[in-house]
Amino acid sequence: MDINEVKRRMLSGEIYFDDNEDLRAEQLACLEILYDFNETRPSQQQKRGEILKRLLCEVGENCYIEPPLRANWGRHTHLGNNVYANFNLTLVDDGEIFIGDNVMIGPNVTIDAATHPIDPELRRKTAQYNLPVHIGNNVWIGAGSIILPGVTIGENSVIGAGSIVTRDIPANVVAIGSPCRVFRPITDKDRRLLPGEE
């Protein structure tokens, strides 16, 4: 299959086969950039930011990702403004991952846009398909959570630590568990007064 057709299928949800040598060469080039990012020193914040902009598809203002970062590609991930991700973020971004503004991501989180057919014959032939992941503005994803392909998380929601998100989560809720389910809405009772606001 022609590389352009494979790349089209990667971002369309259609099945494709991960056996194209040109595609693998492109992925290797992305992984070389990722290696450079992970080898930066803590004092090299500006360099990290520059490499991140080469690695990812989009990077908004004031984004910070703590190494080590793992990614299948990098170039299929879109970051909004003010995104913070703690160490060991894994981006299985064979398909597109969209992360909104003011998103906080705890350590050891996996965001997965890639999957494989259940049928063993197709899997044996390296068949794969990808479903985009959308994380809304002002979402907090707790440590150790896993976001699966095709999931959308609505704005302002909180995903509890260790959750496995297998389906869409609406806006303005706390959701926890495996599989992740809505626990309760976010209300005014969740507001903590800052000093001087009493």
Backbone as JSON Lines, residues from 0, in Angstrom:
{"i":0,"aa":"M","n":[0.85,-1.19,0.0],"ca":[0.0,0.0,0.0],"c":[0.89,1.25,0.0]}
{"i":1,"aa":"D","n":[0.55,2.22,-0.82],"ca":[1.27,3.47,-0.93],"c":[1.3,4.2,0.41]}
{"i":2,"aa":"I","n":[2.43,4.84,0.72],"ca":[2.59,5.49,2.03],"c":[1.54,6.57,2.26]}
{"i":3,"aa":"N","n":[1.17,7.31,1.23],"ca":[0.16,8.36,1.4],"c":[-1.2,7.78,1.75]}
{"i":4,"aa":"E","n":[-1.51,6.62,1.17],"ca":[-2.77,5.95,1.5],"c":[-2.73,5.42,2.92]}
{"i":5,"aa":"V","n":[-1.59,4.88,3.33],"ca":[-1.45,4.4,4.72],"c":[-1.63,5.56,5.69]}
{"i":6,"aa":"K","n":[-0.99,6.7,5.41],"ca":[-1.1,7.86,6.3],"c":[-2.52,8.39,6.35]}
{"i":7,"aa":"R","n":[-3.22,8.34,5.23],"ca":[-4.63,8.76,5.23],"c":[-5.46,7.86,6.12]}
{"i":8,"aa":"R","n":[-5.23,6.55,5.99],"ca":[-5.98,5.58,6.8],"c":[-5.65,5.73,8.28]}
{"i":9,"aa":"M","n":[-4.42,6.07,8.6],"ca":[-4.03,6.23,10.0],"c":[-4.9,7.23,10.73]}
{"i":10,"aa":"L","n":[-5.29,8.29,10.02],"ca":[-6.04,9.37,10.65],"c":[-7.53,9.33,10.34]}
{"i":11,"aa":"S","n":[-7.99,8.25,9.7],"ca":[-9.4,8.19,9.28],"c":[-10.22,7.13,10.02]}
{"i":12,"aa":"G","n":[-9.56,6.29,10.83],"ca":[-10.27,5.22,11.51],"c":[-10.37,3.94,10.69]}
{"i":13,"aa":"E","n":[-9.81,3.94,9.49],"ca":[-9.85,2.76,8.65],"c":[-8.71,1.8,9.01]}
{"i":14,"aa":"I","n":[-8.91,0.54,8.72],"ca":[-7.87,-0.46,8.96],"c":[-6.73,-0.27,7.96]}
{"i":15,"aa":"Y","n":[-5.51,-0.42,8.45],"ca":[-4.33,-0.4,7.6],"c":[-3.33,-1.4,8.17]}
{"i":16,"aa":"F","n":[-2.25,-1.61,7.43],"ca":[-1.25,-2.58,7.84],"c":[0.07,-1.86,8.1]}
{"i":17,"aa":"D","n":[0.61,-2.1,9.28],"ca":[1.82,-1.39,9.73],"c":[3.07,-2.11,9.22]}
{"i":18,"aa":"D","n":[3.19,-2.19,7.87],"ca":[4.32,-2.9,7.3],"c":[4.99,-2.1,6.18]}
{"i":19,"aa":"N","n":[4.72,-0.81,6.14],"ca":[5.28,0.04,5.1],"c":[6.63,0.58,5.56]}
{"i":20,"aa":"E","n":[7.68,0.29,4.83],"ca":[9.03,0.68,5.24],"c":[9.21,2.2,5.26]}
{"i":21,"aa":"D","n":[8.6,2.91,4.32],"ca":[8.7,4.37,4.32],"c":[8.05,4.96,5.57]}
{"i":22,"aa":"L","n":[6.91,4.37,5.96],"ca":[6.23,4.83,7.16],"c":[7.1,4.59,8.39]}
{"i":23,"aa":"R","n":[7.72,3.44,8.46],"ca":[8.59,3.14,9.59],"c":[9.78,4.09,9.65]}
{"i":24,"aa":"A","n":[10.3,4.48,8.5],"ca":[11.41,5.43,8.48],"c":[10.97,6.79,9.02]}
{"i":25,"aa":"E","n":[9.75,7.22,8.66],"ca":[9.23,8.48,9.2],"c":[9.05,8.4,10.71]}
{"i":26,"aa":"Q","n":[8.54,7.27,11.17],"ca":[8.35,7.11,12.61],"c":[9.69,7.13,13.33]}
{"i":27,"aa":"L","n":[10.69,6.51,12.77],"ca":[12.02,6.51,13.38],"c":[12.57,7.93,13.52]}
{"i":28,"aa":"A","n":[12.33,8.76,12.52],"ca":[12.78,10.16,12.6],"c":[12.1,10.88,13.76]}
{"i":29,"aa":"C","n":[10.83,10.6,13.98],"ca":[10.11,11.19,15.13],"c":[10.71,10.69,16.44]}
{"i":30,"aa":"L","n":[11.02,9.42,16.5],"ca":[11.57,8.85,17.73],"c":[12.96,9.39,18.04]}
{"i":31,"aa":"E","n":[13.7,9.77,17.01],"ca":[15.01,10.42,17.24],"c":[14.82,11.77,17.93]}
{"i":32,"aa":"I","n":[13.81,12.52,17.53],"ca":[13.53,13.81,18.18],"c":[13.09,13.57,19.62]}
{"i":33,"aa":"L","n":[12.26,12.57,19.84],"ca":[11.82,12.22,21.19],"c":[13.01,11.86,22.08]}
{"i":34,"aa":"Y","n":[13.96,11.13,21.54],"ca":[15.17,10.79,22.29],"c":[15.89,12.06,22.73]}
{"i":35,"aa":"D","n":[16.02,13.02,21.83],"ca":[16.68,14.29,22.18],"c":[15.96,14.99,23.32]}
{"i":36,"aa":"F","n":[14.62,14.99,23.28],"ca":[13.85,15.62,24.35],"c":[14.14,14.95,25.69]}
{"i":37,"aa":"N","n":[14.14,13.64,25.72],"ca":[14.32,12.91,26.98],"c":[15.74,13.0,27.52]}
{"i":38,"aa":"E","n":[16.69,13.38,26.68],"ca":[18.09,13.5,27.14],"c":[18.45,14.9,27.61]}
{"i":39,"aa":"T","n":[17.5,15.83,27.61],"ca":[17.81,17.18,28.09],"c":[18.0,17.18,29.6]}
{"i":40,"aa":"R","n":[18.79,18.14,30.06],"ca":[19.02,18.33,31.49],"c":[17.9,19.2,32.08]}
{"i":41,"aa":"P","n":[17.66,19.1,33.39],"ca":[16.61,19.93,34.0],"c":[16.79,21.43,33.78]}
{"i":42,"aa":"S","n":[18.03,21.87,33.64],"ca":[18.28,23.3,33.43],"c":[18.02,23.75,32.0]}
{"i":43,"aa":"Q","n":[17.72,22.84,31.09],"ca":[17.57,23.17,29.67],"c":[16.1,23.31,29.27]}
{"i":44,"aa":"Q","n":[15.38,24.12,30.03],"ca":[13.95,24.27,29.77],"c":[13.65,24.85,28.4]}
{"i":45,"aa":"Q","n":[14.42,25.84,27.99],"ca":[14.19,26.44,26.67],"c":[14.42,25.42,25.57]}
{"i":46,"aa":"K","n":[15.48,24.64,25.7],"ca":[15.76,23.6,24.7],"c":[14.65,22.57,24.66]}
{"i":47,"aa":"R","n":[14.14,22.18,25.83],"ca":[13.02,21.23,25.86],"c":[11.82,21.77,25.08]}
{"i":48,"aa":"G","n":[11.51,23.04,25.33],"ca":[10.38,23.64,24.63],"c":[10.57,23.65,23.13]}
{"i":49,"aa":"E","n":[11.78,23.94,22.68],"ca":[12.07,23.96,21.24],"c":[11.92,22.57,20.63]}
{"i":50,"aa":"I","n":[12.43,21.56,21.33],"ca":[12.33,20.19,20.82],"c":[10.88,19.74,20.8]}
{"i":51,"aa":"L","n":[10.13,20.09,21.84],"ca":[8.72,19.7,21.91],"c":[7.96,20.24,20.7]}
{"i":52,"aa":"K","n":[8.27,21.45,20.28],"ca":[7.59,22.04,19.13],"c":[7.97,21.34,17.83]}
{"i":53,"aa":"R","n":[9.15,20.74,17.78],"ca":[9.54,19.94,16.61],"c":[8.88,18.56,16.64]}
{"i":54,"aa":"L","n":[8.65,18.05,17.84],"ca":[8.13,16.7,18.0],"c":[6.63,16.61,17.78]}
{"i":55,"aa":"L","n":[5.87,17.53,18.41],"ca":[4.41,17.44,18.4],"c":[3.82,18.22,17.24]}
{"i":56,"aa":"C","n":[2.58,17.91,16.9],"ca":[1.89,18.6,15.81],"c":[1.62,20.06,16.16]}
{"i":57,"aa":"E","n":[1.12,20.28,17.38],"ca":[0.84,21.64,17.87],"c":[1.21,21.73,19.33]}
{"i":58,"aa":"V","n":[1.8,22.85,19.71],"ca":[2.13,23.11,21.12],"c":[1.73,24.55,21.41]}
{"i":59,"aa":"G","n":[0.77,24.72,22.33],"ca":[0.34,26.07,22.7],"c":[1.36,26.77,23.59]}
{"i":60,"aa":"E","n":[0.95,27.88,24.13],"ca":[1.81,28.66,25.02],"c":[1.91,28.01,26.4]}
{"i":61,"aa":"N","n":[3.07,28.14,27.01],"ca":[3.27,27.76,28.42],"c":[2.94,26.29,28.69]}
{"i":62,"aa":"C","n":[3.44,25.4,27.83],"ca":[3.25,23.96,28.03],"c":[4.5,23.36,28.65]}
{"i":63,"aa":"Y","n":[4.31,22.38,29.51],"ca":[5.44,21.72,30.17],"c":[5.17,20.23,30.26]}
{"i":64,"aa":"I","n":[6.09,19.44,29.75],"ca":[6.04,17.99,29.89],"c":[7.33,17.55,30.56]}
{"i":65,"aa":"E","n":[7.19,16.86,31.67],"ca":[8.34,16.37,32.42],"c":[8.84,15.07,31.78]}
{"i":66,"aa":"P","n":[10.12,15.01,31.39],"ca":[10.64,13.74,30.89],"c":[10.66,12.68,32.0]}
{"i":67,"aa":"P","n":[10.64,11.4,31.65],"ca":[10.61,10.91,30.29],"c":[9.21,10.93,29.69]}
{"i":68,"aa":"L","n":[9.17,11.23,28.41],"ca":[7.95,11.19,27.61],"c":[8.09,10.02,26.65]}
{"i":69,"aa":"R","n":[7.01,9.27,26.48],"ca":[6.99,8.18,25.5],"c":[5.92,8.52,24.46]}
{"i":70,"aa":"A","n":[6.22,8.26,23.19],"ca":[5.25,8.51,22.13],"c":[5.53,7.57,20.97]}
{"i":71,"aa":"N","n":[4.47,7.11,20.31],"ca":[4.65,6.32,19.1],"c":[5.12,7.19,17.94]}
{"i":72,"aa":"W","n":[4.62,8.43,17.92],"ca":[5.01,9.37,16.87],"c":[5.35,10.74,17.44]}
{"i":73,"aa":"G","n":[4.41,11.32,18.18],"ca":[4.55,12.7,18.6],"c":[3.81,13.63,17.66]}
{"i":74,"aa":"R","n":[4.03,13.47,16.39],"ca":[3.49,14.42,15.4],"c":[1.97,14.38,15.26]}
{"i":75,"aa":"H","n":[1.3,13.43,15.89],"ca":[-0.16,13.38,15.83],"c":[-0.82,13.9,17.11]}
{"i":76,"aa":"T","n":[-0.03,14.52,17.97],"ca":[-0.55,15.04,19.24],"c":[-0.62,16.57,19.19]}
{"i":77,"aa":"H","n":[-1.77,17.1,19.64],"ca":[-2.03,18.55,19.63],"c":[-2.19,19.01,21.08]}
{"i":78,"aa":"L","n":[-1.39,19.98,21.5],"ca":[-1.51,20.55,22.85],"c":[-2.06,21.96,22.77]}
{"i":79,"aa":"G","n":[-3.02,22.27,23.65],"ca":[-3.49,23.64,23.79],"c":[-2.52,24.45,24.63]}
{"i":80,"aa":"N","n":[-3.01,25.51,25.23],"ca":[-2.18,26.37,26.09],"c":[-2.17,25.85,27.53]}
{"i":81,"aa":"N","n":[-1.08,26.1,28.23],"ca":[-0.99,25.82,29.66],"c":[-1.25,24.35,30.0]}
{"i":82,"aa":"V","n":[-0.66,23.47,29.22],"ca":[-0.76,22.04,29.49],"c":[0.42,21.62,30.35]}
{"i":83,"aa":"Y","n":[0.13,20.88,31.42],"ca":[1.19,20.34,32.29],"c":[1.05,18.83,32.34]}
{"i":84,"aa":"A","n":[2.13,18.12,32.06],"ca":[2.14,16.66,32.17],"c":[3.34,16.23,33.0]}
{"i":85,"aa":"N","n":[3.09,15.43,34.01],"ca":[4.15,14.91,34.87],"c":[4.87,13.78,34.14]}
{"i":86,"aa":"F","n":[5.86,13.17,34.83],"ca":[6.72,12.19,34.17],"c":[5.99,10.93,33.74]}
{"i":87,"aa":"N","n":[6.58,10.27,32.72],"ca":[6.08,9.01,32.17],"c":[4.73,9.13,31.47]}
{"i":88,"aa":"L","n":[4.48,10.25,30.82],"ca":[3.32,10.33,29.94],"c":[3.6,9.47,28.71]}
{"i":89,"aa":"T","n":[2.65,8.61,28.36],"ca":[2.76,7.79,27.16],"c":[1.67,8.18,26.18]}
{"i":90,"aa":"L","n":[2.07,8.57,24.97],"ca":[1.15,8.97,23.91],"c":[1.2,7.91,22.81]}
{"i":91,"aa":"V","n":[0.17,7.09,22.73],"ca":[0.08,6.11,21.65],"c":[-0.64,6.81,20.51]}
{"i":92,"aa":"D","n":[0.1,7.69,19.86],"ca":[-0.51,8.64,18.92],"c":[-0.32,8.24,17.46]}
{"i":93,"aa":"D","n":[-0.58,6.98,17.15],"ca":[-0.66,6.59,15.74],"c":[-1.85,7.32,15.11]}
{"i":94,"aa":"G","n":[-2.89,7.55,15.89],"ca":[-4.0,8.44,15.53],"c":[-3.85,9.74,16.29]}
{"i":95,"aa":"E","n":[-4.79,10.65,16.08],"ca":[-4.65,11.99,16.66],"c":[-5.12,12.04,18.11]}
{"i":96,"aa":"I","n":[-4.38,12.81,18.9],"ca":[-4.71,13.11,20.29],"c":[-4.81,14.62,20.42]}
{"i":97,"aa":"F","n":[-5.95,15.09,20.91],"ca":[-6.19,16.52,21.09],"c":[-6.32,16.8,22.58]}
{"i":98,"aa":"I","n":[-5.45,17.64,23.11],"ca":[-5.45,18.0,24.53],"c":[-5.7,19.5,24.6]}
{"i":99,"aa":"G","n":[-6.76,19.9,25.31],"ca":[-7.18,21.3,25.36],"c":[-6.31,22.17,26.24]}
{"i":100,"aa":"D","n":[-6.82,23.37,26.51],"ca":[-6.11,24.34,27.34],"c":[-6.23,23.98,28.83]}
{"i":101,"aa":"N","n":[-5.2,24.34,29.58],"ca":[-5.21,24.23,31.05],"c":[-5.47,22.8,31.53]}
{"i":102,"aa":"V","n":[-4.92,21.84,30.82],"ca":[-5.06,20.44,31.2],"c":[-3.89,20.02,32.09]}
{"i":103,"aa":"M","n":[-4.21,19.3,33.15],"ca":[-3.19,18.77,34.06],"c":[-3.2,17.24,33.95]}
{"i":104,"aa":"I","n":[-2.01,16.66,33.77],"ca":[-1.89,15.21,33.6],"c":[-0.9,14.7,34.64]}
{"i":105,"aa":"G","n":[-1.35,13.78,35.49],"ca":[-0.5,13.22,36.53],"c":[0.54,12.27,35.96]}
{"i":106,"aa":"P","n":[1.42,11.75,36.83],"ca":[2.45,10.82,36.37],"c":[1.87,9.49,35.9]}
{"i":107,"aa":"N","n":[2.61,8.85,35.0],"ca":[2.29,7.49,34.54],"c":[0.92,7.37,33.87]}
{"i":108,"aa":"V","n":[0.56,8.37,33.1],"ca":[-0.7,8.35,32.35],"c":[-0.44,7.88,30.92]}
{"i":109,"aa":"T","n":[-1.36,7.06,30.39],"ca":[-1.31,6.62,29.0],"c":[-2.54,7.16,28.26]}
{"i":110,"aa":"I","n":[-2.29,7.81,27.13],"ca":[-3.37,8.27,26.25],"c":[-3.19,7.51,24.93]}
{"i":111,"aa":"D","n":[-4.16,6.67,24.6],"ca":[-4.0,5.68,23.54],"c":[-5.04,5.92,22.44]}
{"i":112,"aa":"A","n":[-4.56,6.27,21.24],"ca":[-5.46,6.46,20.09],"c":[-5.4,5.3,19.11]}
{"i":113,"aa":"A","n":[-4.61,4.27,19.4],"ca":[-4.41,3.15,18.46],"c":[-5.0,1.86,19.01]}
{"i":114,"aa":"T","n":[-5.51,1.04,18.11],"ca":[-6.05,-0.26,18.52],"c":[-5.91,-1.25,17.37]}
{"i":115,"aa":"H","n":[-6.29,-2.48,17.64],"ca":[-6.16,-3.56,16.66],"c":[-7.49,-4.32,16.57]}
{"i":116,"aa":"P","n":[-7.76,-4.95,15.44],"ca":[-8.98,-5.74,15.31],"c":[-8.99,-6.91,16.29]}
{"i":117,"aa":"I","n":[-10.17,-7.31,16.7],"ca":[-10.32,-8.49,17.55],"c":[-9.98,-9.76,16.78]}
{"i":118,"aa":"D","n":[-10.3,-9.76,15.48],"ca":[-10.07,-10.94,14.64],"c":[-8.59,-11.31,14.61]}
{"i":119,"aa":"P","n":[-8.22,-12.54,15.01],"ca":[-6.8,-12.9,15.09],"c":[-6.1,-12.94,13.74]}
{"i":120,"aa":"E","n":[-6.83,-13.25,12.67],"ca":[-6.19,-13.29,11.35],"c":[-5.74,-11.9,10.92]}
{"i":121,"aa":"L","n":[-6.58,-10.9,11.18],"ca":[-6.19,-9.53,10.84],"c":[-5.02,-9.06,11.71]}
{"i":122,"aa":"R","n":[-5.06,-9.42,12.98],"ca":[-3.95,-9.02,13.86],"c":[-2.64,-9.65,13.41]}
{"i":123,"aa":"R","n":[-2.7,-10.9,12.97],"ca":[-1.49,-11.59,12.51],"c":[-0.86,-10.85,11.33]}
{"i":124,"aa":"K","n":[-1.7,-10.17,10.54],"ca":[-1.21,-9.42,9.38],"c":[-0.82,-7.98,9.75]}
{"i":125,"aa":"T","n":[-0.69,-7.7,11.04],"ca":[-0.34,-6.38,11.59],"c":[-1.4,-5.32,11.31]}
{"i":126,"aa":"A","n":[-2.66,-5.74,11.23],"ca":[-3.74,-4.77,11.01],"c":[-3.92,-3.87,12.23]}
{"i":127,"aa":"Q","n":[-4.24,-2.62,11.97],"ca":[-4.42,-1.64,13.03],"c":[-5.42,-0.6,12.55]}
{"i":128,"aa":"Y","n":[-6.09,0.06,13.49],"ca":[-6.86,1.25,13.17],"c":[-6.79,2.18,14.37]}
{"i":129,"aa":"N","n":[-7.06,3.45,14.14],"ca":[-6.88,4.47,15.16],"c":[-8.14,5.31,15.3]}
{"i":130,"aa":"L","n":[-8.45,5.68,16.54],"ca":[-9.6,6.51,16.83],"c":[-9.14,7.7,17.66]}
{"i":131,"aa":"P","n":[-9.48,8.92,17.27],"ca":[-8.94,10.1,17.96],"c":[-9.42,10.2,19.4]}
{"i":132,"aa":"V","n":[-8.58,10.76,20.23],"ca":[-8.89,11.05,21.63],"c":[-8.99,12.56,21.78]}
{"i":133,"aa":"H","n":[-10.04,13.03,22.47],"ca":[-10.25,14.46,22.71],"c":[-10.35,14.71,24.21]}
{"i":134,"aa":"I","n":[-9.47,15.54,24.73],"ca":[-9.49,15.91,26.15],"c":[-9.79,17.4,26.21]}
{"i":135,"aa":"G","n":[-10.91,17.75,26.84],"ca":[-11.39,19.13,26.85],"c":[-10.56,20.06,27.72]}
{"i":136,"aa":"N","n":[-10.88,21.33,27.64],"ca":[-10.2,22.34,28.43],"c":[-10.37,22.1,29.92]}
{"i":137,"aa":"N","n":[-9.32,22.38,30.68],"ca":[-9.37,22.4,32.14],"c":[-9.67,21.02,32.75]}
{"i":138,"aa":"V","n":[-9.24,19.97,32.06],"ca":[-9.4,18.61,32.59],"c":[-8.18,18.26,33.44]}
{"i":139,"aa":"W","n":[-8.4,17.5,34.5],"ca":[-7.32,16.96,35.33],"c":[-7.4,15.44,35.24]}
{"i":140,"aa":"I","n":[-6.31,14.83,34.8],"ca":[-6.23,13.38,34.68],"c":[-5.29,12.87,35.77]}
{"i":141,"aa":"G","n":[-5.81,12.08,36.7],"ca":[-5.04,11.6,37.83],"c":[-3.99,10.57,37.45]}
{"i":142,"aa":"A","n":[-3.04,10.4,38.35],"ca":[-1.89,9.52,38.13],"c":[-2.33,8.11,37.76]}
{"i":143,"aa":"G","n":[-1.59,7.52,36.82],"ca":[-1.81,6.12,36.46],"c":[-3.05,5.84,35.65]}
{"i":144,"aa":"S","n":[-3.71,6.85,35.14],"ca":[-4.93,6.64,34.35],"c":[-4.58,6.22,32.92]}
{"i":145,"aa":"I","n":[-5.52,5.53,32.29],"ca":[-5.37,5.1,30.9],"c":[-6.6,5.56,30.13]}
{"i":146,"aa":"I","n":[-6.37,6.32,29.06],"ca":[-7.45,6.83,28.21],"c":[-7.41,6.02,26.91]}
{"i":147,"aa":"L","n":[-8.49,5.34,26.57],"ca":[-8.51,4.43,25.43],"c":[-8.99,5.11,24.14]}
{"i":148,"aa":"P","n":[-8.78,4.45,22.99],"ca":[-9.09,5.06,21.69],"c":[-10.55,5.49,21.57]}
{"i":149,"aa":"G","n":[-10.73,6.65,20.92],"ca":[-12.06,7.14,20.61],"c":[-12.76,7.88,21.73]}
{"i":150,"aa":"V","n":[-12.1,8.05,22.87],"ca":[-12.73,8.66,24.04],"c":[-12.67,10.18,23.96]}
{"i":151,"aa":"T","n":[-13.75,10.82,24.42],"ca":[-13.78,12.27,24.63],"c":[-14.05,12.53,26.1]}
{"i":152,"aa":"I","n":[-13.26,13.42,26.7],"ca":[-13.45,13.84,28.09],"c":[-13.87,15.29,28.06]}
{"i":153,"aa":"G","n":[-15.04,15.6,28.62],"ca":[-15.58,16.95,28.58],"c":[-14.82,17.91,29.47]}
{"i":154,"aa":"E","n":[-14.96,19.19,29.19],"ca":[-14.2,20.23,29.88],"c":[-14.49,20.23,31.38]}
{"i":155,"aa":"N","n":[-13.49,20.6,32.13],"ca":[-13.53,20.78,33.59],"c":[-13.6,19.47,34.38]}
{"i":156,"aa":"S","n":[-13.69,18.35,33.72],"ca":[-13.85,17.09,34.45],"c":[-12.54,16.61,35.06]}
{"i":157,"aa":"V","n":[-12.68,15.78,36.08],"ca":[-11.54,15.19,36.79],"c":[-11.63,13.68,36.64]}
{"i":158,"aa":"I","n":[-10.53,13.08,36.21],"ca":[-10.44,11.62,36.09],"c":[-9.6,11.13,37.26]}
{"i":159,"aa":"G","n":[-10.2,10.32,38.14],"ca":[-9.52,9.85,39.33],"c":[-8.32,8.98,39.01]}
{"i":160,"aa":"A","n":[-7.33,9.0,39.91],"ca":[-6.1,8.23,39.72],"c":[-6.42,6.76,39.48]}
{"i":161,"aa":"G","n":[-5.68,6.15,38.56],"ca":[-5.82,4.73,38.28],"c":[-7.02,4.34,37.45]}
{"i":162,"aa":"S","n":[-7.74,5.31,36.92],"ca":[-8.94,5.01,36.13],"c":[-8.58,4.5,34.74]}
{"i":163,"aa":"I","n":[-9.46,3.67,34.19],"ca":[-9.35,3.23,32.79],"c":[-10.58,3.75,32.07]}
{"i":164,"aa":"V","n":[-10.35,4.73,31.2],"ca":[-11.45,5.45,30.56],"c":[-11.76,4.77,29.22]}
{"i":165,"aa":"T","n":[-12.86,4.04,29.19],"ca":[-13.24,3.24,28.02],"c":[-14.34,3.89,27.19]}
{"i":166,"aa":"R","n":[-14.98,4.93,27.74],"ca":[-16.09,5.59,27.03],"c":[-16.06,7.08,27.36]}
{"i":167,"aa":"D","n":[-16.85,7.84,26.63],"ca":[-16.87,9.3,26.82],"c":[-17.27,9.66,28.24]}
{"i":168,"aa":"I","n":[-16.66,10.74,28.73],"ca":[-16.98,11.31,30.05],"c":[-17.5,12.72,29.8]}
{"i":169,"aa":"P","n":[-18.67,13.06,30.37],"ca":[-19.22,14.4,30.12],"c":[-18.42,15.5,30.83]}
{"i":170,"aa":"A","n":[-18.78,16.72,30.56],"ca":[-18.14,17.88,31.19],"c":[-18.58,18.0,32.65]}
{"i":171,"aa":"N","n":[-17.72,18.62,33.46],"ca":[-18.06,19.07,34.82],"c":[-18.41,17.94,35.78]}
{"i":172,"aa":"V","n":[-17.67,16.82,35.68],"ca":[-17.91,15.72,36.6],"c":[-16.59,15.18,37.15]}
{"i":173,"aa":"V","n":[-16.69,14.46,38.26],"ca":[-15.6,13.62,38.75],"c":[-15.93,12.2,38.33]}
{"i":174,"aa":"A","n":[-14.98,11.55,37.65],"ca":[-15.19,10.19,37.17],"c":[-14.03,9.32,37.62]}
{"i":175,"aa":"I","n":[-14.32,8.11,38.08],"ca":[-13.28,7.24,38.62],"c":[-13.58,5.79,38.26]}
{"i":176,"aa":"G","n":[-12.54,4.96,38.36],"ca":[-12.74,3.51,38.32],"c":[-12.28,2.83,37.06]}
{"i":177,"aa":"S","n":[-12.48,1.52,37.07],"ca":[-12.12,0.66,35.96],"c":[-13.26,-0.32,35.7]}
{"i":178,"aa":"P","n":[-14.11,-0.06,34.69],"ca":[-14.02,1.07,33.77],"c":[-14.45,2.37,34.45]}
{"i":179,"aa":"C","n":[-13.94,3.48,33.95],"ca":[-14.22,4.79,34.53],"c":[-15.69,5.16,34.34]}
{"i":180,"aa":"R","n":[-16.31,5.58,35.45],"ca":[-17.72,6.0,35.43],"c":[-17.87,7.32,36.19]}
{"i":181,"aa":"V","n":[-18.92,8.04,35.84],"ca":[-19.18,9.3,36.54],"c":[-19.5,8.99,38.0]}
{"i":182,"aa":"F","n":[-18.79,9.64,38.9],"ca":[-19.0,9.49,40.33],"c":[-19.96,10.55,40.86]}
{"i":183,"aa":"R","n":[-19.73,11.8,40.44],"ca":[-20.61,12.89,40.87],"c":[-20.3,14.13,40.04]}
{"i":184,"aa":"P","n":[-21.22,15.12,40.05],"ca":[-20.92,16.38,39.38],"c":[-19.96,17.23,40.22]}
{"i":185,"aa":"I","n":[-19.29,18.15,39.56],"ca":[-18.51,19.16,40.26],"c":[-19.47,20.28,40.65]}
{"i":186,"aa":"T","n":[-19.45,20.69,41.92],"ca":[-20.39,21.69,42.42],"c":[-19.64,22.81,43.14]}
{"i":187,"aa":"D","n":[-20.4,23.8,43.6],"ca":[-19.8,24.91,44.36],"c":[-19.14,24.42,45.64]}
{"i":188,"aa":"K","n":[-19.57,23.27,46.16],"ca":[-18.95,22.73,47.38],"c":[-17.49,22.34,47.17]}
{"i":189,"aa":"D","n":[-17.1,22.16,45.92],"ca":[-15.72,21.79,45.62],"c":[-14.78,23.0,45.64]}
{"i":190,"aa":"R","n":[-15.32,24.18,45.69],"ca":[-14.48,25.38,45.69],"c":[-13.8,25.53,47.03]}
{"i":191,"aa":"R","n":[-12.48,25.74,46.99],"ca":[-11.69,26.01,48.19],"c":[-11.32,27.49,48.19]}
{"i":192,"aa":"L","n":[-11.6,28.16,49.27],"ca":[-11.3,29.59,49.35],"c":[-9.79,29.8,49.42]}
{"i":193,"aa":"L","n":[-9.35,30.78,48.67],"ca":[-7.95,31.17,48.71],"c":[-7.74,32.17,49.84]}
{"i":194,"aa":"P","n":[-6.49,32.3,50.33],"ca":[-6.24,33.3,51.37],"c":[-6.73,34.68,50.93]}
{"i":195,"aa":"G","n":[-7.41,35.34,51.82],"ca":[-7.95,36.67,51.54],"c":[-9.36,36.66,50.97]}
{"i":196,"aa":"E","n":[-9.9,35.48,50.68],"ca":[-11.24,35.37,50.11],"c":[-12.3,35.07,51.17]}
{"i":197,"aa":"E","n":[-11.89,34.89,52.43],"ca":[-12.86,34.53,53.47],"c":[-13.94,35.59,53.6]}
